[in-house]
Amino acid sequence: MEITPELKEKLSLLNEKYAALGEDFNAYLEGLLYADVTTYWDYIQLDTLLSLQKPKTSFPDEVVFIMYHQITELYFKLALREFEALGNIQTPTKAHFIDRVTRINRYFDALVKSFEIMINGMDREEFLKFRMSLLPASGFQSAQYREIEIFSTDFINLVAKDQREQLRDETDLTRLFEHIYWKAGATEVATGKKTLTLIQFEEKYRDQFIALANNCRDKNLWQVYLRLSEADQADENVQQALRQNDINVNINWPLAHYKSAVRYLARQDKDVAATGGTNWQKYLPPRFQKRIFYPTLWTADEQENWGKAWVEESLS
């Protein structure tokens, strides 16, 4: 093999790199002689990945249910990486802001479009049977989705809408957390008591959520937006990127779940309860929650009719 000038330059740069670390470059070169080459299956941990589906019943479509939720959580992890990276930037540029928020929007676009797998991809009778073995687990317990909400907006916008105004000046996020909107979605309809689903969820994640909320006081996406110049804040592409995030997280995603719930749980005589006892009929439709991350970017009419057009189009 010819030792070309390009190869010599790379060897010199590598030697400088390891010298700066106080390491012997020759030892690392020798290690390359014995190291195995990287394979696709090892790099993505394929065997481990394919072993993570552990159904609790023998119904074939339970595997569809498990895998789609696992895929969802992986997309959420990708989105959270972008939120965290944006939050750590003190002087964001318009181009970088649009690029990274668009990445987040793209992940949610993929999730919403692929939700047909859940809506039409399982046998209804199989689902209604195997779901009973999952009690009290529920998709409601997705901690990463709650983190996405916290990373998106000032925490006050996650407070239940009927308490939002009276708590607007509250600075204690521990107190605000007690009024977060999603708690009402995991209460028993008849008694108003917390479901086991909610009790377990809070026991595991409550402190983690409050700590994240405090960390995101100046690092959530809205606060990053406010660090842009006034001209960049007024830019239509910047505002549209934020509006799309609002639509994806607060309209498209919950209503995709609503459409699935209608497909599998709705009946003419009496709706079937969700596995975690969540009040899906009132919890999922955006028009009930009026949860809006960036209210100043929407007109009063758009806020009043939040999610209405999507419902009419998708459920007609």
Sequence and secondary structure as in RCSB ss.txt:
>XXXX:A:sequence
MEITPELKEKLSLLNEKYAALGEDFNAYLEGLLYADVTTYWDYIQLDTLLSLQKPKTSFPDEVVFIMYHQITELY
FKLALREFEALGNIQTPTKAHFIDRVTRINRYFDALVKSFEIMINGMDREEFLKFRMSLLPASGFQSAQYREIEI
FSTDFINLVAKDQREQLRDETDLTRLFEHIYWKAGATEVATGKKTLTLIQFEEKYRDQFIALANNCRDKNLWQVY
LRLSEADQADENVQQALRQNDINVNINWPLAHYKSAVRYLARQDKDVAATGGTNWQKYLPPRFQKRIFYPTLWTA
DEQENWGKAWVEESLS
>XXXX:A:secstr
    HHHHHHHHHHHHHHHHTT  HHHHHHHHHH     HHHHTTHHHHHT    SSS THHHHHHHHHHHHHHH
HHHHHHHHHHHHT SS  HHHHHHHHHHHHHHHHHHHHHTHHHHHSS HHHHHHHGGGGTT  GGG HHHHHHHH
HHS GGGGB TTTTTTTTT   HHHHHTTBGGGGGGB TTT  B HHHHHHHHHHHHHHHHHHHHTTTTSHHHHH
HTS HHHHT HHHHHHHHHHHHIIIIIHHHHHHHHHHHHH  SS     TT   HHHHS HHHH   S GGGS H
HHHHTTTHHHHHHH  
